[in-house]
Amino acid sequence: MTNCQHCHKPMKPASVNMLCQNCRETYWTLIRQLGHVQLPALRSIMLKQARIGNPAHTPNKGNAPLPINTRAQDLISESEAWLAEQAGKIRAAYAAYDWRKAWLAILSNRHTILDMPTAVDDYAALEHISRRNEAALTPEDELIILGTCPTCRHQLTGTPDAESVTCQHCRSEWAAPAIKAARDQRLWQIQLTGTPSDAAKELKRYGLTISRNLVSQWLRRGKLHATPTEHKRQYVFNLGELAALLDCHR
């Protein structure tokens, strides 16, 4: 029995393809989204025709904003390079196409792309590109704090379902579930006795922002299982439970 070279699940029936049917479909969906959704959106942001999240302010009134968004520009360059590489595998001349023509050439050669000997590596590279693009296109208020970068100790943010996260400071990449697990494991070991305000302040030390009013609401609704103490409005909180509730709330 043959295993898919990407997800490593058995393929039934055994196939000469390196990717199972599910991975082939997902790979093709990512290709379509790259040209249909992500690149046009990133180009709008790069040219400041659109903005994701809160408007950025210049450091002082004497500095004009940059004419383009350089982060979006970098993501566009990486995306276009991937398209050019794949188009060039179909026919060498296609590698010189602009990104849209390269994308259309790829769409016209579905089986050629999916059956490439390099399909497994190409798919993995596109997943990485797509995740970075998606993070850049996600409004800031939809991002959650995933944990701390093991290399530089800076805070890592991403979407709730992110599979990987790239540190914006040292550029290292990590598996998001592992980062979240390390953070949550530390927090579940911490018990805090105090008021909802004390709990909110303590979580802030770990980079998790929560209001005392929200903690109080969870207590009233029974969503938070803190233990009351003999002192008024004081409880024994588990920071891991608070962090887990905050993830769900966002």
N, C-alpha and C positions, 0 to 999 in steps of 0.2 A: 504494500500500500504506500502511495506517495504522500508526503506531507507538504503543505504549502510552505514555501520558503520565507514567507513574511509572518504569518500568524502561527505557523508550525502545527496547524491542525490537519488531521488526515483528510485527504480529498477522496470523495466517493462519487463515481468510480475513480480508480487511479488515473491520473492525467499526466500528459507530457508537459503541461504548463507548469511554470514555477509558482504561480499565484492561484489560489483557490477562487471559485466563482465570487464569493463574497468580497474578497480583497480586490479582485479585478473590478467589480462594480464600484467599490469605494474609491479606488484609484482613479477610475474614470470620472467619478463625481467631483473629486478634487481638481482634476484637470479642467473640467467645465467651469467650476466655481472660480478658479484662478483667473480665467479670462473674462468671464461673464460678470463677476461680482467684485472680486478683490482688487484686481489691477485698476479698473475704472474708479473705484472708491479711493484707492491710495493715490491715484493721480490727482483727484479732486482735492484731497487733503494736502498733497505736496504743493499744489498751486494756490493753496489757501482759499479754494472755492467752497470747501466744507471744513468743518471742525468737529473732532470727536472730543467729548468731555468739556471741562470748563475752559474758557478763554485764558490763554497765557498772557501775562503782563510783562512789559519790558522792565528791566531793573530800574531805570530812571527815565525821565521825560526826554533826556537828550539822546537816547538810543532808539533808533528805528527798528521795527521787527524785521527778521529775515524775510526775504521775498519768497522763499520756499521752505517747506518743512523737510529738513534734511533726514530725519528718521524715516519718513515715508519714502524719500528718494532712495535711501539705501535698500529698503525692502523691495521697491520697484526694480532696482537694478538686479537684485538676487533672483526675483521672479522672472524677469525677462531673460536672464542668462540661462535659467533652467529651460524655458521654452525654446530658446535658440539651440540649445544643446540637443533637445529631443527632436526638433524639426530637422536639424542637421543629420541625425541618424536615419531619417527617412530618405533624404536626398541632400547631398553636401551643399547645394546651392541654397537650400531653405534656411541654412544657418545665418544667412545675411538678411533674412526678412525682418521687418519690424515686428514687434511682439504680437500684434493682432493677426497679421498674416501667418506668422509662425504658429499661433494658437489654432487658427482655422485649418492649417495644413495638418496639424496633429489630429484635430477632430475628424478630418477626412480620411484618416488612416488609423482608425481605432485598433483593428486587429494587429497591425504592424507594431504599434506602440505597446500593446498589452502582451505581445508575444516576443518582445525584444529580449535577448539574452541578459541585458542589464536591467530588466524591468523591476526586479526586487530592489536594487540599489536606487533606481530612479524614483520608485514609489516612496522609499524611506526619505529621500532627499526632499520630495514634494511635501510629504507630511510635515517635515521640519519647517519648510517655507510657509506652508499654509497655517501652521500654528502661530508663527510669528506675525503673519499678516492679520490673522483673526484677533490676536491680542491687541494689535495697534488699532483695529477698527472697532474695538469694544469700548463703549463709554466708561469713563472712570468709575462712575457710581455702580457699575455692574461687576467691577473687579473685587476680588477678595484678597486678603493677606494670606499667602500660602505658608510662609515661614521665613526662615533666615538662610541666607546664602552660606554654605559651609566654608567657602573660600574667603570672602571678605566681610561676612557677618552683616551685610546690608539686607534690608527687608525685601522679600520677593512677593510680587503680586501677580495675579492671573485670574482667569475665569474659573468658576467653580468646577467645571469639568475638564480643566486643562490637564493634558497628559505630561507636558514638560514645561519648564519655565527657564527663561534666560535672564540672568542677572544684568540689570542695566548699568551696573557699575564696573564689574570685572569681566562681563560677557561670558561667563561660564554657564553651561547649560546643565540642568538637573531634572530628574524625573519628579514631577509634581507630587505624585502620591507619596514618595519617600520623604520629600520635604515636609509635607503636611503631617505625615505619620510621626516624624521626629518632633515636630512642634507639639502635636497633640499628646504624645507620650510624656513629654516634659510637663505639660500643663495638668494632665490628669493626676500627677503626683503631688500637686500643690493644693493644700487646703488653706482657705483664708477666712478668718473670723472678722466680721465688720459689717458695715452698712452697704446698701447697694452702691452708694457713692464710692466707698472704699474698694469694692470689687471692680468698678469701672476704672478707677485710677490704677489698680494693680494690673489689670489687663492691658492698659495703655503702655506699661513698661515692656510688654511683649509685642508691641506694635499692633494690638487689636483695639480698635476704637469702638466704644459702646457707651451709651448714655445711662446715667443712673435711673432715669425714668423708664427706660426699656427693661432694665433688670427688675425694677419694681413691678412692672406690668407682668413679666414672666412669673414672678412670685405669686401675684394675685390670681393669675390664671392657672396656676399649678403646673406650668411648663418647666419651671426650675425647681429642682428638688433640694433646695438648701435647708439645712437644719436650724430651726429657731434656737436662740439662746435665751438666757434669763434677762438679758438687756433688751430694751425696746429697740426695734428696727435693726437689730443685729442678728446675723445668721452665720453659719459655717458654709461657705461656698466652696465648690470644687471648680477650679479654673478651667479644667478640661471640659466640663459640662457646659460652662458658659461659652467657651470657644466654639463648641460644637453647635450650640443653639445660634450663635452669631453667624456661622457659616450658612445654616439653613435660612436664617432671616434675610441674608443678603441675596 
